[in-house]
Amino acid sequence: MILSMGSSIHQTIFNRMPNPAMILNTDLVYVDANDAYCRAVQRHRTEIIGRYVFDVFPNTEEREALLKESFRRTFAGESVSVDPQVFNIRFADQSLEDRIWKVTQFRVHCEDGNADYLVQRAEDVTEREQLREERDLVTAELNHRVRNALTVVQSIADHTGSVAPDIDTFLKSFNGRLAAMSRNFAALTDSHWTGLDFEEIIRTELEPYAGPALDRVTIEGEPTKLSVRASKATSMYMHEMVTNASKYGFLTSESGRLSLRWWIEDDVLHAEWNETGLENITAPEQTGFGFQLLNMMPRIKTTHRFEPDGLKLRFEVPVTVSVATGEVAFDED
């Protein structure tokens, strides 16, 4: 019976409260605990009643001091609400589990017994707090990615504007590059931001331009899942290569062909872009945006030749392969 006094109906109501609740006397000894409390701490009522609270649930000196202070304030007549905090609960099998409780405490004075008691009601908010933390992490990551995306857009605009001879050319090139970014973000979203496969990136960038010409493309390489940052960088490079191919390369002629292959050897990713079937190809007078992008990565090594039958490009970049996920990250990641 509550406080060893009161009616059975009060005891029934106390026991059937959905939230954990317990009662301490001024010596911080358990007087009562409802069914929800006993379930939460996995203790039978007989293991709790009559025992000192910190004998039942030992704690660090610092943590114990904080709890004692909250108990002191409660017995002084203050209703105390404790912000959600971690409680290290040791269960009957001696296992430990961190649960986050939001606690409210108030004093009850019994005139007939001239005694004070502390009633504590707890709400287990572990799942809610975990969801809040996940939401905060997602929000922070989203803010980070948006800022990065805007930085990339600004860089694209600057570089596109520096080589575009007129506004129409600028808009066409700029919009194409934004569309490539959009395709990349859509693919990363579909993969839950775990990175993309190298071949998937290639085909995603080729399809809008090549269309029926895909049968003139040979793709050869081992399955290679890139990290998120490497996926975004590779997508941009591939877009520039395909755009150039549609203007000057293998996509300008029905006889044009492309062979793409890649492999990883000694922690270096090797890739080759070889065009054939063209005639009278010469090197451009001005370096295009695609080669400028490659030059932005200081550790990437590129070699290219504009031969009469098409562009021959090879690049090598040091990589790190994750043991846990198998993802391939450029060393600049």
N, C-alpha and C positions, 0 to 999 in steps of 0.2 A: 504494500500500500504506500502511496506517495508520502514521503517524509514520515513514514510509520504512523500516519494519521490520515484523516479524510476518508471519504466514502469510496466504496468499490467502483462506483460509476466514474469517479475521477481517475482511479487507477486504470480502468479500462480505456478511458479516453487517452490517458498518457501513453499507455502501451501501444495504442493503435495509431498514434501520430505518425504520419508518413516520413517525417524527418527525424534523424537521430537526435535524441535529447538525453541529458543526464543531469543529476543533481549532486552537488558537493556540499559538505558542511564546512564550517570555518577552519577545520583542520585539514581541508582538502582531501577528505575521505569520501568515497562514493557512498551516497545514501540510496540512490536509485538510478536506473537506466532503462529506457524503454526498449521494446523489441527491435526497432529500427537501428538503435545505437549498437545493440549487441550483435546484430547482423553485420553492421558496418565494420566493427572491429573484430568480428569473429570470436567473440567471447560469450560464454554463458553468464547469465546474471550472477550466479554464485561465485564466479571467478573475479567479480568486480566489487560487489557490494561489501562495504566494510574495509576496503583496502585503500591505502594512500595512492592518489592518482599517479604519481611518478614512480611508484613501485610497479604499478600495472603497465605503465608506458614510460620506461626510462627515456631520458632525452639528454642532449648536451647541456652543459652548464649555462651556456649563453641562451639557448632556446628555453631552458627551464626558467631562467630569470625573467625572460620576456613574458612567459605564460603566468608566472607568479604575480608579476606586476598587473597583468590584466585581471587576475582574480582579485588582487587587492583593491583595484579601482571598482570592481563590481560590488564587493562587500562594503565599500565606502558609500554605496548608493548610486553609483553611476551605471547606466545601461551602456554596455560596451559592445561595439560591433567591430569585429576584426576582419580586415580585408582578406580576400582569398589567399591562403598560404599553404605551403606543403606541410603535411603531417606524416611523419615516418611511423607507420603502424606496423608493429610486430605481431604477427598472428600466432595462433596457438601452436602451429608447427614450426615456429621460430623464423619463418620467412618474413622478409620486410617488403613493404609496398608503400610507395609515395602516393598519397591521396591529397587532393586540394579541397580544403573545406573553407566555407565562409561561415564564421561563427558569430552568434549573438548571445550575450550573457546578461542576465539581470538578477537582482537580489530579491528574495522572498523572505519577509519577516513574519514569523508565526507568533502572534501575541500570546496564545495560550501556552506555548512552550517557551516563549521568550528566547527564540533562537533564530539565527539567520542562516539562509541557505542560498547557494548559487545555482541557478538553473541555466544550463547551456543548451542552446539549440543549434544544430549544425546542418548545413546544406552541402552535400557533396557536389562540387562544381568542377570535378576533374576533367570530364569530357568537354564541358563548356570552355574551360580555360585553355585546353589543348586546341580546340577549334579556333579560339581567339588568337592564340599564338601562331597557328598555321595561317590564319587570315592576315595577320600582321606581316608574316614572312612573305606571303604572296603579294601583298600590297607593296612592300619594300622592293621585292624583285620586279614587280610590274613597273614601279617608278624608275628603277634602274634601267630596265630595258627600254622604256619610253625615251628616257634621256639619251641613251645610246643610239636609239633609232633616229632621234632628231639630229644628233651629231652626225650620223652617217648621211642623212638627207642633206644637211648643210654642206658636207664635204662633197657629195655628189653634185649638188647645185654649183658649187664653186668650180670644180674640175670640168663639169660639162660646159659651164659658161666660158671658161678660159679657152676652149678650143672651138666652140660653136661660132660659125661665121655670121649667123643671123638668128632672130628670135624663133623662127619656125623650126630650124634645125635644133636649136636648144630644147624647145618644147618636145619635139619628137624623141630626142635622146633621153631627156630627163624623165619623161613619162614612161619610156621603156624601162629605165632603170628602177623607177618606183614600182612598176608592175613586177619586176623581178624580185624586189624586196617583198612585195605582197605575197607572191607565190612561195617564197622562202618561209615567211612567217606562218602562212597557212599550213605548209607541210610540217613545220616544227610544232605548231599547235596540235595537229593531228597525231603527232608522235609524242604528245605530252612533254615537249621540250626535253627530249632525251637524245637529240641528235639525229642525223639522217644518214642513210647509206649513200656512198659515193655515186653509185650507178643511178640511184633514184634522183639525185641532184642533176646529173647529166641529162637524163631523160626528161625531167621537168623543164629544164631550160631549152632543150632541143625541140620539144614538141610544138610550141607555138610558132616556131620559125620553119622547122623542117617539114612537118606534116607528112605528106606522102614520100618525101625524100628520106625518111628514116630507114628505108630499105637500102639506102646507100651509105649507111653508117654502121661500122663494125665497132662493138664495144666489148672489151675484154679486160677482166680484172677480178681479183678475189673479193668476196664480200668485205666491205670496209665501212664500218659505221663511224662517222666523224662526230666529234663533240659539237655542242651547239655553236660555239664561236667558229670552229673550223667549218661547220656546215654553212654558216652565213657568209664567211669569206669565200668559200669555194663556189657558192651559188652566184655571188657577184662576179667572180672571175669567169665562170662558165657563161653567164649572160653576155659579158663583153665579147668573149670568143665567138659565141653563136651570132651575136649581132654583127660582128666584123665579117663572119663567114657569109651572112646574108647580103652584105654589101659588096664584099670583094673576094670572098673565098668560095668554098666548094658548093655553097647553096646558090651561086649565081649561074651555074651551068648544070645541065642534066647529066653531064659526064663526070661531074665532080663527086669525089668520094672522101669520106673521113674515116680514119682509123684511130680509135681512142683506146689506150690501155694504161694500166697502172699496176703497181706492186709495191710491197714494203720489204725493204732489205736493210739490215743493220740499223734499225730505228730511223730510216729515211723513207719517206713516201716519194716514189718516182712516178711520173705521169708523162705520157707522150700524146701529142695531138699532131697527126700527120694527114695532110690533105694531098690528094692526087687527082689526076684527070683534068687538070686545068691547063691553060696555055698562057704563056707570056706574063706570068705573075712577076711583079717587081716590088721591091720594098717601098712602103709609103714614105713620103717626104717628112711627115710629122708623126711623132709617137702618139698612139691612140691611148684612150683611157684605160683599156684593158692592161696594157703594159705598164702604165703608171700605177695601177693597182698592185701588180706584181712587185713593182719596185718599192712599194710602201712597206713590204715585209722584209726587214733587213737580212734575215737568215735564209730567205728563199733564193735558190740558185736557178736562173733561167738561161736557156740558150734557144735561139730561134734563127731560122733561115727562111728567107723568101725565095724558094726555088721556082723555076718556070711552071712546074705542075702544081704548086700549092705551098702553103705554109707548113713548115716543120717546127714544132715547138716541143721543148722538153723542160720540165721543171722538177726540182728536188727540194724537199723541205724536211728538216728534222722533226720527228714526231715522238710522242710518248703514248704508249698503249696502256690503258687502264687494265690492271689485273682483275679488278672486280667486275667491270662492265664490258671490257673489250673495246671501249670507245677509243678512237684515235684523235689525239689533240695535237695541233701544231704547237711547237715549243714556245711560240709567242703567247699561247693561251694563258 
